[in-house]
């Protein structure tokens, strides 16, 4: 049996999911090297975790869009030295694009190839866990009105083609879904074609909400999914409409990453961590109004029908990785309480 990792590289370590992954690893006594574009944020994480000063260090990594297409990048070569496991959470995310292929798709693929190339040059790395997305699973053609009920599984793939994703006429939202699909496919192809000394596991979470543990300067700087919840709590009208009704708590996603790294049997598998409850922003608004006195009469009371035309199998991943999903009420309440504290008494 391969020994459990003792020193793990986490890319995107100062981001929403990455910081939770760092904390879960540290809580198990595992040494962590965080890769980040901002050493200032790395320092902020270190200062917030003085008890782990001897088990946490950071390295700075440049943007993936600086990698030339087709090149064998050395971007992560120094970062992987000495580590025996890697969790790659970093990926470009922007919906403000003028060139889908250049700004979304190529950087996502390049980042995956760069981390796997570096890992293949290291004699110590035994497993790489990659954060993919439900975006690489979903198939909007199956959710058309009148389509038969079905349940998404971890074996499903988004049918988007590269040409469709890169087309300048395609929205950035659709292009992002393509970027996640083709980056994940690049990882599976890399392992198949090169047979490196490590295996991989990928995770495809849907909308991810929950408290933040990464450096956030103000409530206005919340990551996109949490910013939507805070927008609802702040009285947004009309309420935003969820693109899919599936979600998961960030702490459950982080645990899934760590379990996928540590469990020998997880190698070579694709996981879909998703809570059994469906959500809508109308449900989030009701939770906020019920739980916070300051929200009464403030949040929208707009009724939203929760989409139950299709389902998602998150239970297989829960069983295989030992997860117990948090409730939507707990997730919303804890995030909104944290955001309200960040906002201050003025709200």
N, C-alpha and C positions, 0 to 999 in steps of 0.2 A: 504494500500500500504506500502511495506517495505521501510523505509527511505534510502536515498542514503548513500553509505559508506562515512565515515569521516576519516578513518585511514586504509590504504591499504598496505598489504605486497606484494612486488614485488620480486620474486626470479630471479636470473640472472640479478640483477639490474645494474651491471656494464658491461653488455654485450651489443651487438649491438642493439637488439630489446628492451631489458629491460630498457636501459637508456632513450630511446625515450618514453617508457611507463611512466617512472618516471617523465619526463618533462611534459608530457601531463596531468598527474594527478596533479602535482604541479601548472600548469597553471590554473587549475580549483579550486584551493584553497584547494585541498585534501591533507591531511597529508600522508606521505609515509615512510614506513620502507623498506629499501633495504636489501635483503639477498645476500651475495657475498662470494666467496671463499677468496677474498683478501680485507682486511680492508684498505690496502694502496690505492687501487683503489676507495674504498668508500670515503676515505679522499680526494682524488683528485676530485671526483665528488662534494663533499661538498664545497671545495675551489673554484670550478668553478661556484658555485651557492650560493654565500653569501646571496643573497636576500631571500633564502629559508631555511636558517640555522635553523629556528624554526619549520620547517615542514618536515625536512628530517633527518633520522638517519639510521644507518647501523648495521647489525649483521653479524657475520661470520658463514658460514655453510660449513661443510666438504663435500668432494666428495661423490656422490651417490654410488660409487663402494665400499665404506666402510660399506654399509648396507648389512647384511647377508641375503641371499635369504630366503624369507618366514617369516622374523621377523617383529614384530610390531615396527617399528622404532620410536624413539623419537627425530629424527634429527631436526624437525621444531617446537617442542613443545614450546620452549621459544620464537621463532620468531613470532608465531601466537598470542601470548598473547596480548589482547587489540585491535586487528585489527578486522574490520568487513567485509573486502573483501580481496581476494587474487588473484593476477595475477601471474601464474607460467610460466615463460619463460625459466627457466634453463633446460638444457638437454645436455647429453654428445654428442659431435660431433667430431669424428676423423675417418679418412679413413686409418690411419696407425695402423691397428689392427692385432694381431696374433690369437685372439680368439673372434669371432663375438659375441657369446652369453655373455661371461664374460665381455667384454669391451664396448659393445654397448647396447645389448638388456636388460640384467638384470638391469644395472644401470638406464636406462631410465624408466623401469617399477617401479623400487624401488623408484626413485625420486618422481614419481606421487603418488604412494601409501603412501609414507612418508608425503607428503604435505596434502593429503586428510585425512590421519589418524590424523594428528595434528589438522586439521580444524574440524574434527568430535569431538575432545575433547574440542573444544572451544565453549562456549555458544554464542559468539558474531558473528561468521562468517556466512554470509548469502549467499554468492556466491563465487565460485572459477572459474576463467577463465584460461584455459590451452592453451599454444601454442603447437599445433600439427604441422602438415606439409602437404603440397600437396603430400608428399611421402606416406602418409597414405591413399590417395585418388586414386592415379594413378594406372592404369592397363596396363602394357606394352603389354599384349596380345591383347589389342584392337587397338594398333597402328601399327600392322604388315602391311607390304606393301599390298595394295589392300583391307584392312579392310574398312568397311563403315564409313563415317563421323559420329562423335558423339560429344556431348558436356559434359564435366565433370561437375558434380553438387556436392553440399556439401553432398549429401546423398550417394555418391559413396565411395566404399572402395577398397583398394588394396587387391587383392586375395592371396597375399603371405601367405604361411603357416609358422608357427613357425619353423618347422623342416627345411624348405627351407632357412629361414633367418639365423638360427643358424649353418647350415652346414659349416664346415671349408672350403669347396670348393667354397662357395658363396663369391662373391666380397664384400668388405666393403661397397661399394655404395648400393648394394642391401640389405645388412644386416642393414644398417642405415634406409632404407625405412621400413624394418620390425620393427625396434626398435620404430619408431614413431607410426606405426600402433598399436603395442601391448601395448605401453604405453597409447595411447589414449583409446583403448578398456578397459584397466585396470581401467581407470577413470570412464567410463560409467558403467562397472560392479560393481565398488565400490558403486556408488550412487544407482544402482538398488538393490544390495544385502543388503546394510546397511541402506538405507533410512535415511541419516544424516540430520542435521538441515539446510543444505544449498543445493543449486542446482549448476549445473556447465554449462559452455558454452565452446566450443572448437573452435579454429581457425586453419585453414589449409592453410597457405599462400604458394605460389610457391617461386621461386627464389626472394630473397629480396635484393634490392639495395638501396643506398642513402647515404647522408651525415652522419657522425658519431658524436655522442655527448657523447660517453663513453670515458674513458681514453685510448688513443692509443699513445704509446711511439714514433712510427715512422711509415712511410708509409709502411714499411715492416711488420708491425704488424696488418695491416688491417684484418678484418674478411674475411672469404674465398670468399664470393660472391663479395664483393667490390674489393678484391685483384685481382679477375679475370678481372674486368673492368680496373683496373690500369695496369694490365699486357697488356691488349689490347692497352691502351693509351700510353704505353711505347714502343710499336712497336713489340709486340709478333708476331711471324710467325712460323708455320701456326697459324691462329687464333683458339682458342678453339671452340669446337662445343657444343652448348647448349643441355643439356639432354632433356629439355622440352622448348617450346617456350613461357611459361607463366611466369609472373613476377609481382612484386608489389613494390611500394616505401615503405621504412621502416616507414615513418611518417604516411602513410595510414594504415599500419599494426598496429602501436601503437594506432592510433585513434580507430581502430576496436576493439582492446582489451579493451580500456577504455569504449567505448560505450556498448560493450557486458557485462561489469561489471555494468554499471549504468542503462541500460534500463531494466525495469522489465520483459518485454516480451521476452528478449533474453535468459532467463533461460531455460536450457534443449535443447538448439539448437547447431547445428554445422554450422560453417560459413567458406566460401571459399573466402577470399579477394584476388582478382586478377584483374589487370588492363585489359581493353579491348584490348589494343595493344599487339600483339605478338612481340617477340624480337629475335635478333641473335647478336652474337658478331661482325659480319660484320656490322650490323646497328649501334652498339655502336662505332665502329671504324670510320664510316662515320660521326657520330655526333661529335666525338672528333676532327676529321680533320677540320670540318666546323667551329667549335666554338673556337679553340685554335690555334693561329698563330704558337706556338712552335711545334705543332703536324704535321704541313703540311710537307709531304714527309717523315714522321717518322712512322706513323701508317700504318698497312697493308691495301692495297686496295683490298684484296681478297674478291670476291663476295661470299656471302652465301645465299642460298635459305632458306627463313623462312618457317618453317613447318606449313602448314595450313591444315593438314590432319584431325585435330580434334580441338575442341574448349573448352573453359572453361566459366562457368557462374559465373562471379564475380559481375554481376549487381544485383542479388538477395540480396547478402550481402550488397552491396552499398545502396540499397533501405532500407533494414531492419535496417542498422546501421547509415544511414545518411552520407555516404562517398562520396567524389568526388575524383576520382583517378587522381594522377599526371601523366604527360606525361613521356614517356621514355626519351625524349630529356631533359626535366627539371632535371630528376633524374640523368642521366649520367653527364650532364654538371655541376651540383652542386657538385656531388661527386668527379669528376675529378679535378675541380677547388680547392676543399679542399685538395685533395691528392697532387696536384702539389705544393700548398703552404707548405704542410708538408715536401715535398721533398726538396724544396728550389730552388734557382736560377740555380743550376747545372743540375737539372732534370736528 
